[in-house]
Amino acid sequence: MKAPSWVRKYLGHVWVRHGREPGRWDCWGLVLAVHKNEFGNELPGYDGRYEAVLRGTSLDQILCERDLPWARVEPGYAECGD
C-alpha cells in the first residue's frame, strides 16, 4: 500500500513523553492526531494508564477496558486508516 500524501505533514516532529500537542507527540499521541485529523475518529487517550504498563499490565488489557467498536481486519483487506 502506497502512503498517502498527507503523511508528510506528520514527519520530522518532536517525540515528547505523553505528548498530545500538535507536532509534539508520543507514539499514541501521533495515532490520535492522525485518526482525528485525517479520518475524523476520536480515539481514547489512555492518559493515566502509562504507569499501569510499567507495572506489568498488558497493552491489550488496557485497550479492552473500554467498549470500543474495534473490528478485525483480515489480512489482504487493510485500507488506509485501519
Order of alpha helices (4+ residues) and beta strands (2+ residues): beta-beta-beta-alpha-alpha-alpha
